Amino acid sequence: QQQVKQSPQSLIVQKGGISIINCAYENTAFDYFPWYQQFPGKGPALLIAIRPDVSEKKEGRFTISFNKSAKQFSLHIMDSQPGDSATYFCAASGGINTGTASKLTFGTGTRLQVTL
Amino acid sequence: EPEVTQTPSHQVTQMGQEVILRCVPISNHLYFYWYRQILGQKVEFLVSFYNNEISEKSEIFDDQFSVERPDGSNFTLKIRSTKLEDSAMYFCASSDLFGRGLAGTYEQYFGPGTRLTVT
């Protein structure tokens, strides 16, 4: 029940296209859903995050769509660029309203390649 | 921009040896974490630490592991007797009390990692 399932495992998108990565969770106690971007040899870098009281959040070319009833959320990268080529991890945690910081449960990752 | 730093970047050790991985969290952060990532796999939570004690730990974090904040800036992970299966990338992360983005969230910022190779 603690798992976060992520798909696809890998994705190839042409420059200028839309990259879509999907995640699903079971634990209804999760209330914070960040996406991390990881380049080879580097640590995960926080990209964008959402709470379940909104259905969408947009920051630049990156958008999270959130479907609370389906327990699913997705990352959309608009106008994908070669520099976006990286591994993307969705994650989830609970405990926002308890005043304590909670562990992140990560998805399995999606390796995105943006071709010219 | 403040960042989490980790040393060493790569540690090679023999099975059974003790290793200490070091992290300097972002200076005003109060919550600290260790995660690990076995090559090609997902990032897994090990332990969280707040107010000089462990807040939460995973089943991976057994008696061979310990964490410490020896001074006001460092946060360490010790593995007492390393096993081959401890080979992984170890990430330190930190978050602050009030969060910076979404209200009430504790956004975690990760360091560049230490690659531990146990031979």
HADDOCK unambig.tbl for C-alpha pairs under 7 A between the chains (distance, minus, plus):
assign (segid A and resid 42 and name CA) (segid B and resid 112 and name CA) 4.90 0.50 0.50
assign (segid A and resid 42 and name CA) (segid B and resid 113 and name CA) 6.85 0.50 0.50
assign (segid A and resid 43 and name CA) (segid B and resid 91 and name CA) 6.86 0.50 0.50
assign (segid A and resid 43 and name CA) (segid B and resid 110 and name CA) 5.79 0.50 0.50
assign (segid A and resid 43 and name CA) (segid B and resid 111 and name CA) 5.59 0.50 0.50
assign (segid A and resid 43 and name CA) (segid B and resid 112 and name CA) 4.27 0.50 0.50
assign (segid A and resid 43 and name CA) (segid B and resid 113 and name CA) 5.86 0.50 0.50
assign (segid A and resid 44 and name CA) (segid B and resid 110 and name CA) 6.03 0.50 0.50
assign (segid A and resid 45 and name CA) (segid B and resid 109 and name CA) 6.87 0.50 0.50
assign (segid A and resid 45 and name CA) (segid B and resid 110 and name CA) 6.56 0.50 0.50
assign (segid A and resid 46 and name CA) (segid B and resid 109 and name CA) 6.85 0.50 0.50
assign (segid A and resid 96 and name CA) (segid B and resid 104 and name CA) 5.83 0.50 0.50
assign (segid A and resid 96 and name CA) (segid B and resid 105 and name CA) 5.75 0.50 0.50
assign (segid A and resid 101 and name CA) (segid B and resid 106 and name CA) 5.82 0.50 0.50
assign (segid A and resid 103 and name CA) (segid B and resid 45 and name CA) 6.55 0.50 0.50
assign (segid A and resid 104 and name CA) (segid B and resid 45 and name CA) 6.77 0.50 0.50
assign (segid A and resid 106 and name CA) (segid B and resid 42 and name CA) 6.53 0.50 0.50
assign (segid A and resid 106 and name CA) (segid B and resid 43 and name CA) 6.01 0.50 0.50
assign (segid A and resid 106 and name CA) (segid B and resid 44 and name CA) 6.91 0.50 0.50
assign (segid A and resid 107 and name CA) (segid B and resid 42 and name CA) 6.47 0.50 0.50
assign (segid A and resid 108 and name CA) (segid B and resid 41 and name CA) 6.52 0.50 0.50
assign (segid A and resid 108 and name CA) (segid B and resid 42 and name CA) 4.69 0.50 0.50
assign (segid A and resid 109 and name CA) (segid B and resid 42 and name CA) 6.29 0.50 0.50
